[in-house]
Amino acid sequence: MFKKYLKLFLSFFKIGAFTFGSGYAMITLLKKEIVENNKWMTERNIADIIAISESTPGSISISSSTFIGYRVGGFLGSLVATLGIITPSIIIMTIVSFFMNEFASSIYVAYAFAGIRCAVLVLIVNATMILFKEMGKYYLNYIIMGISFILIVFFNINVIYILLADIAVSLVASFF
């Protein structure tokens, strides 16, 4: 039993250590570690958990690790997975805080962050492709996605309102 929780912690520690940027950058690593390496869940489960995590308060990475940890090992699993995902950030931020002035003015750090931004963009695009593939072949999904994109990008409507409307439309459609 201890091995399961240790494996859960180390899996999320690894994801947390190599996730730069937003929680969306984590999705590719999450899929590889949770679906492919450990076979704890399917891609569809991950897509559902990401959708739920987006609609709950807080970070996507913390919410999704908590949900996945709970599915794998109950309450203790959610605690272990959440600690695993946040521990690398705590370590990195503690180290950075000691050397902040030296890091801030370093040209090498600036170049490193430029490279990290490029990598994050690739991870987010890959995550988008994963979620797109799991969206299903229902025309309503594509209509909702297209209208939501237009309303957010071109009309600058708050994402929360779009999310609530999308949920309402999907629920109504599920009854028919």
Order of alpha helices (4+ residues) and beta strands (2+ residues): alpha-alpha-alpha-alpha-alpha-alpha-alpha-alpha
